[in-house]
Amino acid sequence: MTEAPRPPEADGSTGRDASATAREKFHCPACGAEANWNPAKQSLVCPFCGAESPAALQTRGAETVIVEHDLAVAMRAIPDSARGWQAAKTSVRCQSCQAISVFDPTEVGGRCEFCGSTALVPYEQVKDPFRPESLLPLKIAETRARELIRSWYGRQWLAPNTFNAKALTDTVKGIYLPYWTFDAKADAQWTAEAGTYYYVRENNKQVRRVRWTPAAGALTHAFDDELVCASVGVDGTKLRRIEPFPTDTLVPFDPGYLAGWTVERYQIDLVAAAERSRQQMNAELERLCGQQVGGDTYRNLVVHAAFSGQTFKHILAPIWLMTYVYGTKSYQVVVNGVTGTIAGSRPWSWVKITLLVLAALIVFLLYAYNS
């Protein structure tokens, strides 16, 4: 997924007129109104007259290449040429969940897109954020997202009976989340004790024992686009459940894809994201090494890994986020904006859970009685 990076100009820039790009608007070719990115049609569409501008992004996107950046170099210094949104943006911070949302200047709403709070304050950045160089265009249309959410509602058997009626479904929002992706080659050496089951007879019973023997090995593994989300506005557990995003379909960054949509500014910086990525890679290496240990089980697995060829990208990935209220609590449902995978939280009906436990207990007692 890597392409040769374009050599920087003598002044450290990428050769593009960033200031000119930032002033560009995406005007409708028919009526002149500002066009928005339409996921259903995969083009810029005028919300007033419906005219499409399908060729605009194809022409503009050719100006940028997707580059895998050297992680060691970037950890020392991030150039100013990699900062900024390439378009006029307004940022606000939610005082409730602390998410920083980036809007088109005319699109700022009165509520936080993530938690629904009205406690929004202007956010002035000390420096422009590290600019995403690639993104995944939103493909799931809002109508499809609502269908997926309604279907998800219907599968929540242990929710209260009034769940469908009282949950508010009119707050579904399309949002681009910040992600870091990391690549690396890992050479790992491991040692462990492999266990083999055997059985002995004690007190007229078969008892399982384990015979332990030393084991060791090595493996090489290539990590490609290990994802670390830089959002604080969406629950990380839910995001992991709707991943992966198909990063093999990334397109070069163009602000036109974001026209009319909200973007969350990253709040997990490159250093913290790299540390989290290393933790994820180490956990995966431990799992892979564990698979190499022979026998029926293992213990005392120790893995020593050396990493090389470490690179990263900063990308944007789209989701549909629905924040709904049931009773006095707020819940989130998240839909992958490319694949349609869904995850969410819901209230529980303790009456239904109690009845289910009682039913299971009755079945168990009847089975035991008839045995």
Order of alpha helices (4+ residues) and beta strands (2+ residues): alpha-beta-beta-beta-alpha-beta-alpha-beta-beta-beta-beta-alpha-alpha-beta-beta-alpha-beta-beta-alpha-beta-beta-beta-alpha
